[in-house]
């Protein structure tokens, strides 16, 4: 019997504009979150997401690129 993969590895990070009011989730950051970084698996399914300010989004993009994960910048889509 096939076992479902309950913890799929993310293969891409999608960056898009935050359409709601939220605070940046980075520790001790008091800025308003303007972007969402969402990790997706091979099938394009949501794995996890975090709301971030511009500065912390750049940190996440650099870190994930260094890990070899694809970055899909969708800031202009909405």
C-alpha angles and dihedrals in degrees: 000000000000117000117218118237103241094178107043117186114245115242100180142024118218116205117200140154118279108242095196138051114271140145121245108268095215111115114273093357115136097184123117114259110243098167138046122215109203124184116213133189130228092283093050093253121149113258100171141328140201133194113230143173119244094264095052092043089060089052091052092047092052093046095048093046089053088054090053096250117145117247117216108193108203100162092123096047097084 
